[in-house]
Amino acid sequence: MKYTITGATGHLGTQIVQALAKLVPATQLNLGVHTVSKAAAFQAQGMMVTGMDYQDVASLKPVVADSDVLIYIPSKSHDSYSRVTEFEHVLAAAETSRVKHLLVMGFIADQVDNPFSLSAFYGYVPRRLAASNLSYTIIRNALYADPLVPYLPELVERQNVIYPMGDQALSFISQADSAAAFAKVATTPALRQSGRIYTLTQPRHYTMPALAAVLSNVSGHKIGYQPVSLAEFKALYNQGDEGQMLASMYAGGAQGLLATVSDDYEIIMGHTAQSLPAFLQTELAKD
């Protein structure tokens, strides 16, 4: 078997590679990366590491060629047009390079009426794959729980969660749980059903007061809920020009479009995903 993972040195990609390495020999793992030196540790374990560029179909073809499973992790671009363009390049390479099955990362903010700036891309993915000649599976993630850990000191200082969400809820999944599910689907033929879409979430979602209560409990500090406006949120978190993307995501959240809860993780793994309180307690104990 040949398992190819693009974006293999990113946050999720790295954890998917690590999860796969627990299930299959390292020699079956083929990593497509932008910077080969960042994958030196994987290369030392016997994994194939090859440089590639999402914007260059010619560089993608030899990386994905003859893959039994190709796991596509999108790049960290902030607009749908850029991501659709790179996705088309990946599809062009996959369709002409004998890829047997494509496993694609999705996101729950893919509804047709979602104002999230990347919603168009995530909505495009299943429709475009349905029109292709590829066998494929999509795994949609909820919001990653991981950023809450480094964000917690700021929330303690503010004494409030400030997401502009109104009375709506958010659902989460940890990157480690997501990676484990990707690896399990990739290596389990019965789960790689063509056209199947899985949605990964923890067992429940959280309104902002409920999220504030969890954060208060794990931090030992009283945290409430005092939302800022979308414009304020955009200005506060515009590092790397991400402000508009983040604000648009919570605009969708305020419409109830980030509250999805699914039991697909349990279907894949045989147990529920780690709860948000348990995840936060585990991560904070590492410090």
VOGU-3710 file (C-alpha; in Angstrom, 3 decimals, decimal comma):
1> mkytitgatg> 0,000/0,000/0,000  1,069/3,561/-0,693  -0,409/6,292/1,499  0,356/9,810/0,294  -0,230/12,787/2,587  -0,006/16,357/1,295  0,620/19,180/3,737  2,356/16,576/5,872  4,332/19,062/7,990  1,360/21,249/8,939
11> hlgtqivqal> -0,373/20,986/12,311  -2,970/18,419/11,243  -0,802/16,787/8,581  1,960/16,033/11,075  -0,485/14,360/13,446  -2,050/12,333/10,619  1,401/11,042/9,652  2,093/10,115/13,274  -1,273/8,347/13,557  -0,700/6,437/10,317
21> aklvpatqln> 2,763/5,366/11,477  1,060/3,476/14,334  -1,032/1,497/11,832  1,199/0,814/8,808  4,952/0,485/8,129  6,781/3,783/7,673  7,905/2,652/4,227  4,274/2,823/3,054  4,030/6,531/3,874  4,747/9,053/1,131
31> lgvhtvskaa> 4,808/12,700/2,201  4,303/15,670/-0,090  5,728/18,809/1,522  6,622/22,356/0,593  9,878/22,355/2,554  11,661/18,998/2,583  13,927/19,929/5,513  10,889/20,224/7,807  10,190/16,521/7,295  13,705/15,312/8,138
41> afqaqgmmvt> 12,508/13,393/11,211  9,920/11,528/9,134  12,492/10,817/6,447  14,795/9,346/9,085  12,029/6,883/9,982  12,001/5,519/6,442  9,149/7,571/4,987  9,405/8,908/1,434  9,531/12,722/1,443  9,153/14,752/-1,753
51> gmdyqdvasl> 8,911/18,481/-2,372  5,748/19,697/-4,095  3,882/22,888/-4,908  0,088/23,008/-4,937  0,278/25,620/-7,691  2,315/23,381/-9,995  0,500/20,320/-11,331  3,737/18,958/-12,787  5,284/18,847/-9,293  2,210/17,114/-7,872
61> kpvvadsdvl> 1,954/14,264/-10,372  5,085/12,302/-9,342  4,226/12,755/-5,651  0,693/11,342/-5,900  1,334/8,784/-8,656  0,061/5,253/-7,926  -1,181/6,182/-4,449  -3,618/3,697/-2,987  -4,874/6,488/-0,719  -4,119/10,185/-1,197
71> iyipskshds> -4,901/12,362/1,830  -5,336/15,989/0,795  -4,914/18,671/3,468  -5,567/22,178/2,061  -2,996/24,925/2,438  -3,561/27,769/4,891  -4,859/30,328/2,408  -7,547/32,795/3,431  -9,813/32,911/0,397  -11,891/30,343/-1,431
81> ysrvtefehv> -10,525/31,172/-4,888  -6,954/30,244/-3,906  -8,071/26,999/-2,318  -10,317/26,016/-5,216  -7,406/26,629/-7,586  -5,046/24,398/-5,610  -7,762/21,767/-5,248  -8,228/21,688/-9,016  -4,487/21,140/-9,383  -4,608/18,234/-6,923
91> laaaetsrvk> -7,562/16,699/-8,789  -5,812/17,082/-12,138  -2,758/15,298/-10,763  -4,838/12,586/-9,077  -6,987/11,849/-12,129  -3,968/11,406/-14,403  -1,647/9,640/-11,926  -3,605/6,483/-11,045  -4,722/7,511/-7,551  -7,084/4,823/-6,297
101> hllvmgfiad> -8,825/6,770/-3,487  -8,820/10,406/-2,390  -9,422/11,326/1,265  -10,178/15,043/1,620  -10,369/17,326/4,650  -13,591/19,314/4,917  -15,083/21,695/7,494  -18,560/22,031/8,985  -18,897/25,653/7,756  -19,819/24,590/4,214
111> qvdnpfslsa> -23,513/25,552/4,063  -24,799/27,472/1,045  -25,950/30,377/3,238  -22,804/30,566/5,378  -20,974/33,954/5,225  -17,637/32,332/6,156  -15,059/33,414/3,577  -13,948/29,807/2,975  -17,457/28,345/2,887  -17,471/28,498/-0,916
121> fygyvprrla> -14,393/26,259/-1,035  -15,728/23,723/1,447  -19,054/23,651/-0,383  -17,278/23,279/-3,726  -15,279/20,224/-2,659  -18,090/17,610/-2,474  -19,791/18,895/-5,617  -16,560/18,881/-7,605  -15,589/15,424/-6,371  -19,013/14,083/-7,334
131> asnlsytiir> -18,321/15,269/-10,882  -14,890/13,622/-10,997  -13,917/10,078/-11,889  -12,223/9,554/-8,523  -13,168/7,316/-5,632  -13,281/9,661/-2,631  -14,239/10,179/0,996  -14,588/13,533/2,779  -13,908/14,064/6,480  -15,413/17,313/7,798
141> nalyadplvp> -13,879/18,708/10,988  -15,603/20,797/13,607  -13,623/23,726/15,031  -10,253/22,652/16,392  -10,182/22,698/20,183  -6,388/23,109/20,199  -6,222/26,937/19,793  -8,208/27,345/23,022  -5,133/26,250/25,002  -2,787/29,138/24,035
151> ylpelverqn> -5,792/31,497/23,938  -6,813/30,755/27,529  -4,410/33,216/29,262  -5,878/36,068/27,201  -9,407/35,028/28,134  -8,406/34,848/31,806  -7,026/38,387/31,527  -10,165/39,617/29,762  -12,327/37,647/32,225  -14,638/36,939/29,303
161> viypmgdqal> -15,106/34,879/26,169  -15,595/37,487/23,437  -16,662/35,498/20,356  -19,468/37,389/18,541  -21,810/34,403/18,688  -24,922/35,650/20,478  -26,888/32,707/21,877  -25,561/30,174/19,351  -23,195/27,253/19,974  -19,839/25,940/18,716
171> sfisqadsaa> -18,771/22,323/18,295  -15,162/21,161/18,557  -12,770/18,314/17,777  -9,116/18,008/18,784  -6,498/17,706/16,069  -5,273/14,464/17,636  -8,746/12,918/17,434  -9,192/14,189/13,885  -5,831/12,724/12,866  -6,674/9,361/14,436
181> afakvattpa> -9,941/9,244/12,483  -8,200/10,170/9,217  -5,676/7,378/9,757  -8,377/4,846/10,611  -10,455/5,676/7,525  -7,364/5,681/5,302  -6,323/2,200/6,427  -9,773/0,571/6,682  -11,310/-0,388/3,318  -14,809/-0,718/4,801
191> lrqsgriytl> -14,701/2,929/5,918  -13,406/4,236/2,579  -16,823/4,282/0,954  -16,786/6,389/-2,198  -18,922/9,471/-1,745  -19,161/9,020/2,030  -18,911/12,215/4,080  -17,959/11,890/7,760  -18,280/14,730/10,273  -15,964/14,761/13,285
201> tqprhytmpa> -17,187/16,433/16,473  -17,059/15,930/20,204  -20,237/14,531/21,811  -21,782/17,975/22,484  -21,612/21,601/21,441  -21,283/24,663/23,675  -23,113/27,953/23,874  -20,783/30,767/24,876  -21,875/30,794/28,545  -21,327/27,010/28,631
211> laavlsnvsg> -17,904/27,408/26,995  -17,028/30,125/29,502  -18,007/27,771/32,334  -15,698/25,040/30,988  -12,830/27,499/30,624  -13,461/28,828/34,137  -13,329/25,328/35,548  -10,104/24,254/33,826  -8,307/27,559/34,462  -9,471/28,172/38,028
221> hkigyqpvsl> -10,417/31,749/37,044  -13,880/33,212/36,599  -14,567/33,725/32,891  -17,865/35,120/31,633  -19,276/35,950/28,235  -19,117/39,473/26,861  -19,110/39,414/23,037  -17,450/42,073/20,931  -18,811/43,125/17,551  -17,684/41,393/14,361
231> aefkalynqg> -15,776/44,534/13,381  -13,995/44,620/16,741  -13,147/40,924/16,490  -11,725/41,404/12,999  -9,519/44,273/14,199  -8,356/42,422/17,312  -7,239/39,291/15,460  -5,998/40,552/12,113  -2,490/39,149/12,472  -1,463/37,683/9,135
241> degqmlasmy> -4,543/39,294/7,564  -6,736/36,616/9,149  -9,181/39,044/10,767  -11,790/39,018/8,003  -11,697/35,236/7,670  -12,109/34,703/11,425  -14,848/37,309/11,777  -16,761/35,811/8,844  -16,516/32,367/10,461  -18,127/33,624/13,671
251> aggaqgllat> -20,725/35,482/11,615  -21,742/32,049/10,376  -21,537/30,733/13,901  -23,942/33,438/15,066  -26,437/31,978/12,582  -26,124/28,559/14,230  -23,961/27,128/11,433  -21,045/25,930/13,604  -23,068/23,907/16,081  -23,122/20,550/14,263
261> vsddyeiimg> -22,833/17,448/16,450  -22,308/14,011/14,899  -21,624/10,459/16,052  -19,392/9,748/13,025  -16,253/9,804/15,152  -17,658/6,947/17,226  -18,632/5,064/14,053  -15,042/5,323/12,836  -13,132/4,784/16,076  -15,503/2,709/18,188
271> htaqslpafl> -15,566/5,275/21,008  -16,537/8,907/21,414  -14,104/11,752/20,840  -12,382/13,229/23,875  -14,644/15,806/25,512  -13,659/19,454/25,547  -13,102/19,609/29,342  -10,974/16,444/29,258  -8,954/17,724/26,301  -8,258/21,079/27,953
281> qtelakd> -7,355/19,499/31,276  -4,953/17,090/29,561  -3,263/19,817/27,528  -2,964/22,268/30,428  -1,420/19,527/32,591  1,450/19,314/30,086  2,620/22,852/30,940
//
